[in-house]
C-alpha cells in the first residue's frame, strides 16, 4: 500500500468511525485529528470522493519572481568559470553583461543547483572538466590553488604513495635530571604513517639532518624507493640560507625537495602534532612513571622499542592505513611508488 493510499484510508476511517459512534469528538480523539480537520475531510469527500482526500502540499513554488532560464544558465556558467567569486561579485559581473540580478537572486540560483559554497562550485568545475576535457582558465587555476592551500592550512596534506612526502618536526620531551633538555626529532611518512624518532640534547640543523642520515634515508634505500619531499615548519633547525645551512645542504645532496608550512598555520604539519600526542600518551607518560632514566641512550632504547611496536604491531586508523599497521600499509602500497618511478623513467627515455 502506497503512502497516499494510507492517508486516504485513515481519513475515510475517521469519517466511518464518527458515523458508527455518532460522536465526532470521540472519533477525532481516537484518530488524532481536530474537529476542524474532520469537517474539512467530510466536505472534500462529499464533493470529490476519495481522490479529494489526497494530501495537498501547501508549499507551492512562486514562479512569478523566478528569473528566466537564460539568466539562470548565465549565473551557473559564471559560477563555474569564476568559482572564487562570491554572490555580490557575481551579481556585479553579470550586470556588466547586461544581466540584472541581485546578490540574493544569485544565491537562490546557486542553492537550486547545489553550488552555494566555494568547494561545491569547484566540484562542479571538476565534473565539467572530467566530462568535457576542459583547459582551465587563469581564474579557475587560481581557485584550485586556493582550495589546495586552504586544505593544507587545515592539515589536509596531498600525498600519493609511500615516499611521496615525509613530515619532520621537533618535539620537546622534557628536562632529564643529569642529562638536561631532551628534544625528539620526528619523521613520518605521510602516506603510510611509518615513523622514525631519535632523541637529542639540543635542537639545531645538524641533529635535524642526522635523523635523516641515520634512520630515514637508510630505511627508504632498503625499501628501494626514494624520498621525494619533506615538509617542515619554519624553525631555524630546518630553514636557513641554502648555501650555509646544514639541513638545507643535506636535502640538496639527497635531492629531496623541501616544503615549509604555511605561515601562522602550524596545523599544516598536524600529522606530526598528532603523533606527538600519541607518543606522549602511550609512551612517555607511562615510561616516566615506571622508570627513572639516567642517560639519553637508556631512554632512546625504550623509545625504539615503542616505535617498533607503533610501526609493526599497532593498527592505525588514519587515511590510507584503514586499520593496518603503518609498516603493513607501506609494504602493501610501495609498488605505487615503484610504478611511478618506471613511468617517469620511460618519459625521460622517450
Buried (B, 14 or more C-beta within 10 A) or exposed (E): EEEEEEEBEBBBEBBEBBEEEEEBEEBBEBBEBEEEBBEBBBEBBEEEEEEBBEEEEEEEEEEEEBBEEEBBEBBBEBBBBBBBBEBEBBBEBBEEEEBEBEBEBBBBBBEEBEBBEBEBBBBBBEEBBEEEEEEEEEEBEEBBEBBEEBBBBEBBBEBBBBBBBBBBBBBEBEEBEEBEEBBBBBBBBBBBBBBBBBBBEEBBBBBBBBBBEEBBBEBBEEBEBBBBBBBBBEBEBBBBEEEEBBBBBBBBEBEBEBBBBBEEBBBBBBBBBBBBEBBEEBBBEEBBEEEEBEEBEBBBEBBBEBBEEBBEEBEBEBEBBEEBBBBBBBBEBBEBBBEBBEEEEEEEEE
